[in-house]
Amino acid sequence: MTLTALTGATAGTLWLTSSSVDASDVPSRGVPVEAAMKPVRTDGTAVVQIMAHPDDDLFFMNPDTAQSIRSGNSLASVYLTAGESDGVNARRDDAHKPKPDKAAYAEARQNGIRAAYAEMATGNRTSPWDRTAIPTEGGGLAELDTLRAKPQISLVWVQLREAGSISGDRPHSLHGLWDGRIGSLDSQRAAGTPVRQDFSYTKEQVVDTVAGLLERFRPTFVRMQDPTPGRDAGSGKYADHQDHMYGARFAQAALARYAEVPGRPAFGVQNYLGYFTGGLPHTLDRKSFGEKLHTLKTYAWTDHTDYCEDPAGCGDRKVAARPAGHGWAQSVRYTRGSSTSWVQRGGDGSLWAFSVLDGRLAVWRKPVGAASAWSGPTMTAGTGLDAGVTSARLPDGRIAVFATRTTLGESAEQYRRDVVTSVQATVGGAFGPWRSLGTPERDDRTSTSDISAPAVTVDARGHVTVYVRDGRYRLTSTAQRADGGWSPWRSLGGHDIHGDPVAATDAHGRGYVFAATPKTVLAWTQRTPGGPLTGPVATGLPPTTLSLSVGPDGDEGDGVRLWFRAPGSGDVRSARFAGSGLASPVTELTGGVAGWGPVSGGEGLVAARSRSGGLATAQPGGAGKKPWTLSAPLFSGAPSGIGGGEAAGTGGVATIGLDGRLNWTPSRR
């Protein structure tokens, strides 16, 4: 790009003029364009959120978004489409509706987002923003908004055309562009944007644009929507908006490209469930829901006062009719990274922790001894891993790691996800190459590659079985054969299963597998060690928020303890199972802590995410006590706790911070 002249500056914006217009030049005389491509971020943690539409973050990522804003760290939210819909900014029941104007409606939605973010950051929805046009790596321009009072908060508007239908056949969309049905997708500029000329992007240019934004903001953590949301079991339609799904696939492709950039910080990724979460048990407590709904009402411009003085409108009046959405505001739900089994003790007594950074396995190690320190991370070979891993210790003391992996392929037809494993060559040694266990799915088009994270059982003979929820919401499994190969995937039944299954083995060597439905929890059990797995068995448990964890029961030893949360409060509860059934009533920890996501429990130590996004730990015991200890740092995925066992003083709980670092809290006993 050649800049021919710089003239004038207002509010920190430089106005560029250009003598020509092409894919590598700045379009249009008098367009405000930022002169320098300097990252706008604070030291340490930097979060980038990538969404298809304005409000996807407020419905599906909040309260996480608000927590990042409160942390004071860098946050950049990227919106791929303008969200122009039919151009009518009105409630369905409004008596007088404005004429369709897609540019004005896109501008109103931007105004609503700016107001919502300003209010979350400063308490004042009118706190001003600086709006600037920036060149993209795709050859066009995007709008960059910076909150003047909190310049570490940015909004980026790519302003591509939206599909205009949840699942209808709309070739001129991100979906059509990804599949190759169209060669390029046009822009839809908002009425007040500083981007003054239309443009269009090819598939490659969209990937270039998003990868360039990632390079600009240099995130340590990326939030994005679910690229494999599945299909509705009845109608066969996508379970989420097609823009959400294919926008997330563009984000995946951009992240894979960005991962190759030298010198950038390591980054983690978190995916969020979209529309489907509205029909599942609510995860948020009343206070968290109220705060989230307040932000949505600000975005929706529910008071309908002209506080922004913009003829386009100050928010999204379509949302004003139902600011909670279709049950979306009552929950936040992750679709990757919910395993609590990512810390493991090796056969030599050392501790190992695993995460996914840059799409690769990151490994930390803590030698034997309470005073020893963690080292790492060491990055293993192999890319494309999805967030979150599960680990298991084999009878000979080696550790095996299990994950899912996404293969983007050269064409849309080659997109797929499979289950993979990597095993230590020796006790305490390096991990071998990833081996694919395949997938229970026939192809991507059938169920959008919608498989859960794996759960694993290992019996006393070293017999390994892996369990995955498939796209038809059933439990499936594959088992390792004597020759080291793996059996074909087979269905174990179950119906309407959501979230990730969990599995454990008790002290007698009996395996247990649990999977949640919206109404209860199903169980599969072994009556004898090494015997056949029977089920599903109705546990009789009440509805949960679907996030489960399970481990050997440290108190009784002859069973396992299942940990879960109560809908609508996030209170932590547990139940003990032995043999084929419930062995004790459901119990709730005293001094309950509201929050969401899985609970890591076992050997006298319990860890969970609190409603403020930090870590809550407890060592249950003592009637009437409040056992929870809270810490502030935000973290990704789920905590993973491990008891000291015979090595007293070496237990604790681990989290992965939004800066990609391992945090370790030793247990007190």
C-alpha positions as CSV (number, residue, x, y, z in Angstrom):
1,M,0.0,0.0,0.0
2,T,1.4,3.4,-1.0
3,L,0.3,6.4,1.0
4,T,0.5,9.5,-1.1
5,A,-0.4,12.2,1.4
6,L,-1.4,12.9,5.0
7,T,-3.8,15.7,5.7
8,G,-5.4,16.8,9.0
9,A,-6.0,14.9,12.2
10,T,-9.0,14.9,14.5
11,A,-9.5,12.9,17.7
12,G,-6.3,11.0,17.1
13,T,-7.4,9.9,13.5
14,L,-5.2,10.6,10.5
15,W,-7.0,11.3,7.2
16,L,-5.4,9.6,4.2
17,T,-5.8,10.6,0.6
18,S,-5.0,8.2,-2.2
19,S,-4.4,8.7,-5.9
20,S,-5.6,5.2,-7.0
21,V,-7.9,2.4,-5.8
22,D,-7.1,-1.3,-6.1
23,A,-6.8,-4.4,-3.8
24,S,-3.6,-3.1,-2.3
25,D,-4.4,0.5,-1.9
26,V,-6.5,2.6,0.4
27,P,-9.9,3.3,-1.2
28,S,-11.5,6.7,-1.6
29,R,-10.2,10.2,-0.9
30,G,-10.9,11.5,2.5
31,V,-11.3,8.1,4.2
32,P,-10.1,8.1,7.9
33,V,-7.4,5.5,8.1
34,E,-5.1,4.7,11.0
35,A,-1.5,5.4,9.9
36,A,0.3,2.9,12.1
37,M,-0.5,-0.8,12.6
38,K,0.6,-0.9,16.2
39,P,-1.1,-3.5,18.5
40,V,-3.6,-1.9,21.0
41,R,-3.0,-4.1,24.0
42,T,-1.8,-4.1,27.6
43,D,1.1,-6.2,28.9
44,G,0.4,-9.8,29.7
45,T,-3.1,-11.1,29.0
46,A,-4.7,-10.1,25.7
47,V,-8.1,-11.6,24.6
48,V,-9.6,-11.5,21.1
49,Q,-13.2,-12.5,20.6
50,I,-14.4,-13.5,17.1
51,M,-18.1,-13.4,16.4
52,A,-20.4,-13.6,13.3
53,H,-22.9,-10.9,14.4
54,P,-23.1,-8.0,16.8
55,D,-24.7,-9.4,20.0
56,D,-23.2,-13.0,19.7
57,D,-20.8,-12.0,22.4
58,L,-23.5,-10.6,24.7
59,F,-25.7,-13.6,24.3
60,F,-23.3,-16.5,24.3
61,M,-19.9,-15.3,25.7
62,N,-21.0,-13.1,28.6
63,P,-20.3,-13.0,31.6
64,D,-16.8,-14.0,30.4
65,T,-16.7,-10.8,28.3
66,A,-17.6,-8.6,31.2
67,Q,-15.0,-10.3,33.4
68,S,-12.2,-9.6,30.9
69,I,-13.3,-6.0,30.7
70,R,-13.2,-5.7,34.5
71,S,-9.7,-7.3,34.6
72,G,-8.2,-4.3,32.9
73,N,-6.5,-6.4,30.3
74,S,-6.6,-6.0,26.5
75,L,-9.9,-7.1,24.9
76,A,-10.7,-6.8,21.1
77,S,-14.0,-8.0,19.8
78,V,-14.2,-8.8,16.0
79,Y,-17.5,-8.9,14.2
80,L,-17.3,-10.6,10.8
81,T,-20.7,-9.6,9.4
82,A,-22.7,-6.3,9.6
83,G,-25.8,-8.2,11.0
84,E,-28.0,-6.1,8.7
85,S,-30.9,-8.6,8.7
86,D,-33.9,-7.1,6.8
87,G,-32.9,-3.6,7.7
88,V,-35.9,-2.9,9.9
89,N,-34.9,-1.7,13.4
90,A,-38.1,-2.4,15.3
91,R,-39.8,-4.7,17.6
92,R,-42.4,-7.0,16.0
93,D,-45.1,-5.3,18.0
94,D,-44.1,-1.7,17.2
95,A,-47.0,0.1,15.7
96,H,-44.9,2.3,13.4
97,K,-41.9,0.5,11.8
98,P,-39.2,2.4,9.9
99,K,-38.6,1.6,6.2
100,P,-36.0,-1.1,5.6
101,D,-32.5,0.4,5.7
102,K,-29.7,-2.2,6.1
103,A,-26.9,0.4,6.5
104,A,-28.9,2.2,9.2
105,Y,-29.8,-1.1,11.0
106,A,-26.1,-2.2,11.0
107,E,-25.2,1.2,12.4
108,A,-27.8,0.9,15.2
109,R,-26.5,-2.5,16.2
110,Q,-23.0,-1.0,16.3
111,N,-24.3,1.8,18.5
112,G,-25.9,-0.8,20.8
113,I,-22.6,-2.7,21.1
114,R,-20.6,0.4,21.8
115,A,-23.1,1.4,24.5
116,A,-23.0,-2.0,26.1
117,Y,-19.2,-2.2,26.2
118,A,-18.9,1.3,27.4
119,E,-21.3,0.6,30.2
120,M,-19.5,-2.6,31.2
121,A,-16.2,-0.8,31.2
122,T,-17.0,2.6,32.7
123,G,-20.6,2.5,34.0
124,N,-21.6,5.0,31.4
125,R,-23.2,3.9,28.1
126,T,-22.3,7.2,26.5
127,S,-18.6,7.0,27.2
128,P,-17.1,8.1,23.8
129,W,-15.3,6.0,21.2
130,D,-12.8,6.9,18.5
131,R,-13.9,5.4,15.2
132,T,-11.2,4.7,12.6
133,A,-10.8,2.8,9.3
134,I,-7.8,0.4,9.2
135,P,-6.4,-1.5,6.2
136,T,-6.8,-5.2,6.3
137,E,-4.6,-8.0,5.1
138,G,-7.5,-9.0,2.8
139,G,-7.1,-5.8,0.8
140,G,-10.0,-3.8,2.1
141,L,-10.7,-1.7,5.2
142,A,-12.3,-2.5,8.5
143,E,-13.6,-0.2,11.2
144,L,-11.7,0.0,14.5
145,D,-13.4,1.5,17.5
146,T,-11.4,2.3,20.6
147,L,-13.0,3.2,23.9
148,R,-11.4,6.6,24.8
149,A,-11.6,6.0,28.6
150,K,-10.3,2.5,28.4
151,P,-8.1,2.3,25.2
152,Q,-7.3,-1.4,25.8
153,I,-10.9,-2.2,24.7
154,S,-11.4,-2.3,21.0
155,L,-14.2,-3.3,18.5
156,V,-13.4,-4.3,15.0
157,W,-16.2,-4.3,12.3
158,V,-15.2,-6.4,9.2
159,Q,-18.7,-5.6,7.8
160,L,-19.4,-8.5,5.5
161,R,-22.9,-9.4,4.3
162,E,-24.8,-11.8,6.6
163,A,-26.7,-14.8,5.5
164,G,-30.1,-13.4,6.6
165,S,-31.4,-16.9,7.5
166,I,-30.6,-19.3,10.3
167,S,-30.3,-22.4,8.0
168,G,-31.9,-21.5,4.7
169,D,-30.1,-21.8,1.4
170,R,-28.3,-18.5,1.1
171,P,-25.2,-18.9,-1.2
172,H,-24.2,-15.2,-0.7
173,S,-23.0,-15.8,2.9
174,L,-20.0,-17.0,4.9
175,H,-21.4,-20.5,4.3
176,G,-21.5,-20.2,0.6
177,L,-18.0,-18.6,0.5
178,W,-16.6,-21.4,2.7
179,D,-18.2,-24.1,0.5
180,G,-17.0,-22.4,-2.7
181,R,-20.5,-21.7,-4.1
182,I,-19.5,-18.1,-4.6
183,G,-16.2,-16.6,-5.5
184,S,-16.4,-13.6,-3.2
185,L,-18.7,-12.0,-0.5
186,D,-19.7,-8.4,-0.6
187,S,-19.5,-5.9,2.2
188,Q,-22.4,-4.3,4.0
189,R,-21.2,-1.0,5.4
190,A,-22.9,0.6,8.4
191,A,-24.4,4.1,7.8
192,G,-21.9,5.9,10.0
193,T,-18.7,3.9,9.4
194,P,-15.5,5.6,8.5
195,V,-15.0,2.9,5.8
196,R,-16.3,4.9,2.8
197,Q,-16.2,2.4,-0.1
198,D,-17.7,-1.0,-0.7
199,F,-15.4,-4.1,-1.1
200,S,-15.6,-7.8,-1.5
201,Y,-13.5,-10.7,-0.1
202,T,-12.7,-14.1,-1.5
203,K,-12.4,-17.0,1.0
204,E,-8.7,-16.6,1.2
205,Q,-9.0,-12.8,1.8
206,V,-11.4,-13.4,4.7
207,V,-8.8,-15.7,6.3
208,D,-6.1,-13.2,5.6
209,T,-8.2,-10.4,7.2
210,V,-8.9,-12.3,10.4
211,A,-5.3,-13.6,10.6
212,G,-4.1,-10.1,10.2
213,L,-6.3,-8.9,13.0
214,L,-4.9,-11.6,15.2
215,E,-1.4,-10.5,14.4
216,R,-2.4,-6.9,15.2
217,F,-3.8,-7.7,18.7
218,R,-1.4,-10.6,19.5
219,P,-3.9,-12.5,21.7
220,T,-2.9,-14.9,24.5
221,F,-6.5,-16.2,24.5
222,V,-9.2,-16.4,21.8
223,R,-12.9,-16.8,22.2
224,M,-15.0,-17.9,19.3
225,Q,-18.2,-19.6,18.4
226,D,-18.7,-23.3,17.8
227,P,-17.6,-24.6,14.3
228,T,-19.4,-28.0,14.8
229,P,-22.7,-27.3,16.5
230,G,-24.5,-30.4,15.2
231,R,-28.0,-30.7,13.8
232,D,-31.4,-30.8,15.3
233,A,-32.3,-34.4,16.0
234,G,-35.8,-33.9,14.6
235,S,-35.6,-31.5,11.7
236,G,-32.0,-32.2,10.6
237,K,-31.4,-28.4,10.4
238,Y,-28.3,-26.8,11.9
239,A,-28.5,-26.5,15.6
240,D,-27.0,-23.0,15.4
241,H,-27.0,-20.1,12.9
242,Q,-25.1,-20.9,9.8
243,D,-23.2,-17.6,10.2
244,H,-22.1,-18.7,13.7
245,M,-20.8,-22.0,12.4
246,Y,-19.0,-20.9,9.3
247,G,-17.7,-17.7,10.9
248,A,-16.1,-20.0,13.5
249,R,-14.6,-22.1,10.7
250,F,-13.1,-19.0,9.1
251,A,-11.7,-18.2,12.6
252,Q,-10.2,-21.7,12.8
253,A,-8.5,-21.2,9.5
254,A,-7.1,-17.8,10.5
255,L,-5.9,-19.2,13.8
256,A,-4.0,-22.0,12.0
257,R,-2.3,-19.4,9.8
258,Y,-1.6,-17.1,12.8
259,A,0.0,-20.0,14.7
260,E,2.8,-20.0,12.1
261,V,3.7,-16.3,12.8
262,P,7.1,-16.2,14.6
263,G,7.6,-14.3,17.8
264,R,3.9,-14.0,18.8
265,P,2.7,-15.1,22.3
266,A,1.2,-18.5,22.7
267,F,-2.6,-18.6,22.7
268,G,-5.4,-20.7,24.0
269,V,-8.9,-21.0,22.5
270,Q,-12.4,-21.4,24.0
271,N,-15.5,-22.2,21.9
272,Y,-19.1,-21.3,23.0
273,L,-22.4,-23.0,22.4
274,G,-24.9,-20.9,20.5
275,Y,-28.6,-21.2,20.0
276,F,-28.8,-24.7,21.4
277,T,-28.0,-23.6,24.9
278,G,-31.4,-22.0,25.3
279,G,-33.1,-25.4,25.5
280,L,-30.7,-26.8,28.1
281,P,-30.7,-26.3,31.9
282,H,-29.6,-22.8,32.8
283,T,-26.1,-22.4,34.1
284,L,-26.1,-18.9,35.6
285,D,-27.2,-17.9,39.1
286,R,-29.8,-15.2,39.5
287,K,-27.3,-12.4,40.0
288,S,-25.1,-13.3,37.1
289,F,-28.2,-13.6,34.9
290,G,-29.4,-10.2,36.0
291,E,-26.1,-8.5,35.2
292,K,-26.0,-10.2,31.8
293,L,-29.6,-9.2,31.0
294,H,-29.0,-5.6,32.0
295,T,-26.2,-5.4,29.4
296,L,-28.4,-6.9,26.8
297,K,-31.1,-4.4,27.5
298,T,-28.6,-1.6,27.0
299,Y,-27.7,-3.1,23.6
300,A,-31.4,-3.5,22.8
301,W,-32.1,0.1,23.5
302,T,-35.1,-0.8,25.6
303,D,-35.7,2.7,26.9
304,H,-35.9,4.0,23.3
305,T,-34.5,7.5,24.3
306,D,-32.3,9.3,21.8
307,Y,-29.2,9.4,24.0
308,C,-26.8,8.7,21.1
309,E,-28.2,11.4,18.8
310,D,-27.9,9.2,15.7
311,P,-30.9,9.0,13.2
312,A,-30.0,5.3,12.7
313,G,-30.9,4.5,16.3
314,C,-29.1,3.7,19.5
315,G,-29.4,-0.1,19.6
316,D,-31.1,-3.2,18.3
317,R,-34.8,-2.9,18.7
318,K,-35.4,-6.4,17.4
319,V,-33.8,-7.7,20.5
320,A,-35.8,-5.2,22.7
321,A,-38.8,-7.5,22.3
322,R,-37.0,-10.4,23.9
323,P,-33.7,-9.2,25.5
324,A,-33.1,-12.6,27.1
325,G,-33.2,-14.2,23.7
326,H,-34.7,-17.7,23.6
327,G,-33.3,-18.6,27.0
328,W,-29.7,-17.7,25.9
329,A,-29.1,-15.0,28.6
330,Q,-29.5,-17.5,31.4
331,S,-26.5,-19.5,30.4
332,V,-22.9,-19.6,29.2
333,R,-21.7,-22.9,28.0
334,Y,-18.3,-24.1,26.6
335,T,-18.1,-26.6,23.8
336,R,-14.4,-27.4,24.2
337,G,-12.0,-27.6,27.1
338,S,-14.2,-28.8,29.9
339,S,-12.1,-31.8,31.0
340,T,-10.9,-31.8,34.6
341,S,-8.5,-34.7,34.0
342,W,-5.6,-32.8,32.5
343,V,-3.3,-33.1,35.5
344,Q,-1.9,-36.6,36.1
345,R,0.7,-38.3,38.4
346,G,3.2,-40.4,36.6
347,G,4.6,-43.7,37.7
348,D,7.7,-42.0,39.2
349,G,5.6,-39.7,41.4
350,S,6.1,-36.6,39.3
351,L,3.1,-34.5,38.3
352,W,2.2,-33.7,34.7
353,A,-0.2,-31.0,33.3
354,F,-1.4,-30.7,29.8
355,S,-3.2,-27.9,27.8
356,V,-3.6,-26.9,24.2
357,L,-1.7,-23.8,23.1
358,D,-1.3,-22.7,19.4
359,G,-3.3,-25.9,18.5
360,R,-0.5,-28.0,19.9
361,L,-0.1,-30.0,23.2
362,A,1.7,-28.0,25.9
363,V,3.3,-30.1,28.6
364,W,4.4,-29.0,32.1
365,R,6.2,-31.3,34.7
366,K,6.7,-31.0,38.4
367,P,9.3,-33.4,39.9
368,V,8.6,-35.4,43.0
369,G,8.6,-33.4,46.2
370,A,6.5,-30.7,47.8
371,A,9.2,-28.1,47.3
372,S,9.8,-28.8,43.6
373,A,8.7,-26.3,40.9
374,W,6.8,-26.8,37.7
375,S,8.8,-26.5,34.5
376,G,7.4,-26.0,30.9
377,P,5.6,-25.7,28.8
378,T,7.2,-28.1,26.3
379,M,5.4,-28.0,23.0
380,T,4.9,-31.4,21.3
381,A,4.7,-32.0,17.6
382,G,1.4,-32.1,15.8
383,T,-1.1,-29.3,15.1
384,G,-4.9,-28.8,14.9
385,L,-5.8,-29.9,18.4
386,D,-9.1,-28.6,19.8
387,A,-9.1,-27.0,23.2
388,G,-9.0,-29.3,26.2
389,V,-7.4,-32.7,26.7
390,T,-8.0,-35.7,28.9
391,S,-5.2,-37.8,30.4
392,A,-5.0,-41.2,32.0
393,R,-2.3,-43.2,33.8
394,L,-1.6,-46.7,32.5
395,P,-0.8,-49.6,34.8
396,D,2.9,-49.4,34.0
397,G,3.1,-45.7,35.1
398,R,3.1,-44.1,31.7
399,I,0.6,-41.4,30.9
400,A,-1.7,-41.3,27.8
401,V,-3.2,-38.1,26.6
402,F,-6.5,-38.0,24.5
403,A,-7.9,-35.1,22.5
404,T,-9.9,-34.2,19.4
405,R,-8.3,-32.7,16.4
406,T,-9.6,-30.6,13.5
407,T,-8.4,-31.1,10.0
408,L,-9.3,-28.1,7.8
409,G,-8.3,-29.7,4.5
410,E,-7.7,-28.0,1.2
411,S,-11.5,-27.9,0.4
412,A,-14.7,-27.6,2.4
413,E,-15.4,-31.4,1.9
414,Q,-12.2,-32.3,3.7
415,Y,-13.1,-30.6,7.0
416,R,-13.3,-33.2,9.8
417,R,-12.7,-33.9,13.4
418,D,-11.2,-37.1,14.9
419,V,-10.1,-38.5,18.3
420,V,-6.4,-38.7,18.8
421,T,-4.0,-40.0,21.5
422,S,-0.3,-39.6,22.4
423,V,1.4,-41.9,24.9
424,Q,4.7,-41.6,26.8
425,A,7.4,-43.9,25.4
426,T,8.7,-44.5,29.0
427,V,7.7,-43.6,32.5
428,G,8.6,-39.9,32.9
429,G,9.7,-39.7,29.2
430,A,8.7,-37.8,26.1
431,F,5.3,-38.3,24.4
432,G,5.1,-40.1,21.1
433,P,3.4,-39.0,17.9
434,W,-0.4,-38.5,17.7
435,R,-2.4,-41.5,16.6
436,S,-5.9,-41.2,15.2
437,L,-8.7,-43.3,16.7
438,G,-11.0,-42.1,14.0
439,T,-14.5,-40.7,14.6
440,P,-18.0,-42.2,15.1
441,E,-19.2,-39.7,12.5
442,R,-19.7,-40.8,8.9
443,D,-18.8,-37.3,7.4
444,D,-19.0,-33.7,8.2
445,R,-22.2,-32.9,6.4
446,T,-24.2,-35.6,8.4
447,S,-23.7,-34.0,11.9
448,T,-21.2,-31.2,11.3
449,S,-18.4,-33.3,13.0
450,D,-20.2,-32.7,16.3
451,I,-18.4,-35.0,18.7
452,S,-17.6,-34.4,22.4
453,A,-14.3,-34.5,24.1
454,P,-13.2,-38.0,24.9
455,A,-13.6,-39.8,28.3
456,V,-11.3,-42.7,29.1
457,T,-11.2,-45.8,31.4
458,V,-8.1,-48.0,32.0
459,D,-8.5,-51.3,33.8
460,A,-5.9,-53.2,35.8
461,R,-4.7,-55.1,32.7
462,G,-4.1,-51.8,30.9
463,H,-7.2,-52.2,28.7
464,V,-8.1,-48.7,27.4
465,T,-11.6,-47.7,26.3
466,V,-12.5,-44.3,24.9
467,Y,-16.0,-42.8,25.0
468,V,-17.4,-40.0,22.9
469,R,-20.8,-38.5,22.5
470,D,-21.7,-38.6,18.8
471,G,-23.7,-36.2,16.6
472,R,-26.9,-38.2,17.2
473,Y,-26.5,-37.5,21.0
474,R,-25.6,-41.1,21.9
475,L,-22.6,-42.5,23.7
476,T,-20.1,-44.4,21.5
477,S,-16.9,-46.2,22.3
478,T,-13.7,-47.6,20.9
479,A,-11.4,-50.1,22.7
480,Q,-7.7,-50.9,22.3
481,R,-7.1,-54.4,21.0
482,A,-4.3,-56.7,22.2
483,D,-2.3,-55.9,19.1
484,G,-2.4,-52.2,19.9
485,G,-5.0,-51.3,17.3
486,W,-8.4,-49.9,18.0
487,S,-11.8,-51.4,17.4
488,P,-14.4,-49.7,15.2
489,W,-16.6,-47.2,17.0
490,R,-19.9,-48.7,18.3
491,S,-23.0,-47.2,19.9
492,L,-23.6,-47.8,23.6
493,G,-27.1,-46.2,23.4
494,G,-28.4,-43.3,25.5
495,H,-30.7,-40.6,24.2
496,D,-30.5,-36.8,24.2
497,I,-27.0,-36.7,25.6
498,H,-25.3,-33.3,25.7
499,G,-21.9,-32.1,26.9
500,D,-18.9,-34.3,27.5
501,P,-19.2,-37.8,29.0
502,V,-16.9,-38.5,32.0
503,A,-15.4,-41.8,33.2
504,A,-13.4,-43.3,36.1
505,T,-12.4,-46.6,37.6
506,D,-12.9,-47.4,41.3
507,A,-10.4,-49.0,43.7
508,H,-11.8,-52.5,42.7
509,G,-11.1,-51.9,39.0
510,R,-14.7,-51.4,38.0
511,G,-15.3,-48.8,35.3
512,Y,-18.0,-46.1,35.3
513,V,-19.2,-43.8,32.5
514,F,-21.6,-40.9,33.0
515,A,-23.4,-38.6,30.5
516,A,-25.9,-35.9,31.1
517,T,-29.2,-35.2,29.4
518,P,-31.3,-32.1,30.0
519,K,-33.4,-34.0,32.6
520,T,-31.0,-36.4,34.4
521,V,-27.7,-38.2,34.3
522,L,-27.2,-41.6,32.6
523,A,-24.7,-44.2,33.8
524,W,-22.9,-47.2,32.3
525,T,-21.2,-49.5,34.8
526,Q,-19.1,-52.6,35.2
527,R,-20.4,-55.0,37.8
528,T,-17.1,-56.7,38.0
529,P,-13.5,-55.6,37.0
530,G,-13.0,-56.3,33.4
531,G,-16.6,-57.3,32.9
532,P,-19.0,-55.9,30.2
533,L,-20.1,-52.3,30.5
534,T,-23.9,-52.3,31.0
535,G,-26.2,-49.4,30.6
536,P,-27.5,-46.9,30.3
537,V,-28.8,-47.0,33.8
538,A,-31.1,-44.3,35.1
539,T,-29.3,-42.7,38.1
540,G,-32.4,-40.9,39.4
541,L,-30.3,-37.7,39.6
542,P,-32.1,-34.4,39.1
543,P,-31.2,-32.1,36.1
544,T,-27.7,-30.7,36.1
545,T,-26.0,-28.0,34.1
546,L,-24.5,-30.9,32.0
547,S,-21.0,-30.2,33.2
548,L,-19.8,-33.4,35.0
549,S,-16.7,-34.7,36.5
550,V,-15.9,-38.0,38.3
551,G,-13.1,-39.6,40.2
552,P,-12.4,-42.4,42.7
553,D,-14.2,-41.8,46.0
554,G,-11.5,-41.0,48.5
555,D,-13.8,-41.6,51.5
556,E,-15.2,-45.1,50.7
557,G,-12.8,-46.4,48.1
558,D,-15.3,-48.9,46.7
559,G,-17.0,-46.5,44.3
560,V,-16.7,-43.2,42.5
561,R,-18.0,-39.7,43.2
562,L,-19.7,-37.7,40.6
563,W,-19.5,-33.9,40.8
564,F,-22.0,-31.5,39.1
565,R,-23.8,-28.2,39.5
566,A,-27.5,-27.3,40.1
567,P,-29.3,-25.4,37.4
568,G,-30.1,-21.8,38.1
569,S,-27.7,-21.4,40.9
570,G,-24.4,-23.2,40.0
571,D,-24.3,-24.7,43.5
572,V,-21.8,-27.6,43.7
573,R,-23.2,-31.0,44.4
574,S,-22.0,-34.6,44.4
575,A,-23.2,-38.2,44.6
576,R,-21.4,-41.4,45.2
577,F,-21.9,-44.5,43.0
578,A,-20.8,-48.1,43.8
579,G,-21.4,-51.1,41.5
580,S,-24.4,-50.3,39.3
581,G,-26.2,-47.7,41.3
582,L,-26.4,-44.6,43.5
583,A,-24.7,-45.4,46.8
584,S,-25.5,-42.2,48.7
585,P,-27.9,-39.2,48.6
586,V,-27.0,-36.1,46.7
587,T,-24.9,-33.8,48.8
588,E,-24.2,-30.1,48.6
589,L,-21.1,-28.4,49.9
590,T,-21.8,-26.1,52.7
591,G,-21.3,-22.4,52.0
592,G,-22.1,-23.0,48.3
593,V,-20.3,-21.0,45.6
594,A,-22.2,-19.9,42.5
595,G,-20.5,-20.4,39.2
596,W,-20.5,-22.5,36.0
597,G,-18.5,-25.2,34.3
598,P,-17.2,-28.5,35.7
599,V,-16.1,-29.1,39.2
600,S,-12.8,-30.9,39.9
601,G,-13.1,-33.1,43.0
602,G,-11.3,-35.9,44.8
603,E,-9.0,-36.9,47.6
604,G,-10.3,-34.1,49.9
605,L,-9.9,-31.3,47.4
606,V,-12.6,-29.6,45.3
607,A,-12.1,-26.8,42.8
608,A,-14.5,-24.9,40.6
609,R,-15.0,-21.6,38.7
610,S,-16.7,-19.0,40.8
611,R,-19.3,-16.5,39.5
612,S,-16.6,-13.9,39.2
613,G,-14.6,-16.1,36.9
614,G,-11.8,-16.9,39.4
615,L,-10.9,-20.1,41.1
616,A,-12.9,-21.4,44.2
617,T,-11.3,-24.2,46.2
618,A,-12.5,-26.2,49.1
619,Q,-11.5,-29.0,51.4
620,P,-14.9,-30.2,52.6
621,G,-15.5,-31.0,56.2
622,G,-16.9,-29.5,59.4
623,A,-20.7,-28.8,59.7
624,G,-21.7,-25.2,59.2
625,K,-18.3,-24.1,57.8
626,K,-17.8,-22.2,54.6
627,P,-15.1,-24.2,53.0
628,W,-14.6,-22.1,49.8
629,T,-11.4,-20.0,49.2
630,L,-11.6,-17.6,46.3
631,S,-8.8,-16.3,44.1
632,A,-9.2,-13.6,41.4
633,P,-7.2,-14.5,38.3
634,L,-9.4,-15.6,35.3
635,F,-8.6,-18.9,33.7
636,S,-9.6,-21.0,30.7
637,G,-11.4,-24.3,30.5
638,A,-11.8,-26.1,33.8
639,P,-9.6,-26.5,36.9
640,S,-7.9,-29.9,37.5
641,G,-7.2,-31.1,41.0
642,I,-5.1,-34.0,42.2
643,G,-4.6,-35.3,45.7
644,G,-1.2,-35.9,47.3
645,G,-1.8,-39.7,47.7
646,E,1.2,-41.3,49.4
647,A,3.3,-38.2,48.6
648,A,2.0,-36.0,51.3
649,G,1.9,-32.3,50.5
650,T,2.2,-32.7,46.8
651,G,-1.4,-32.4,45.9
652,G,-3.1,-29.3,44.6
653,V,-5.2,-27.7,41.9
654,A,-4.1,-26.3,38.5
655,T,-5.6,-23.8,36.1
656,I,-4.4,-22.4,32.8
657,G,-4.6,-18.6,32.9
658,L,-5.8,-16.4,30.0
659,D,-2.1,-15.6,29.5
660,G,-1.4,-19.3,28.7
661,R,0.5,-19.9,32.0
662,L,0.0,-22.7,34.4
663,N,-1.2,-21.7,37.9
664,W,-0.8,-24.1,40.8
665,T,-2.4,-23.9,44.2
666,P,-1.0,-26.5,46.6
667,S,-3.5,-28.3,48.9
668,R,-3.3,-27.5,52.6
669,R,-3.0,-31.1,53.7
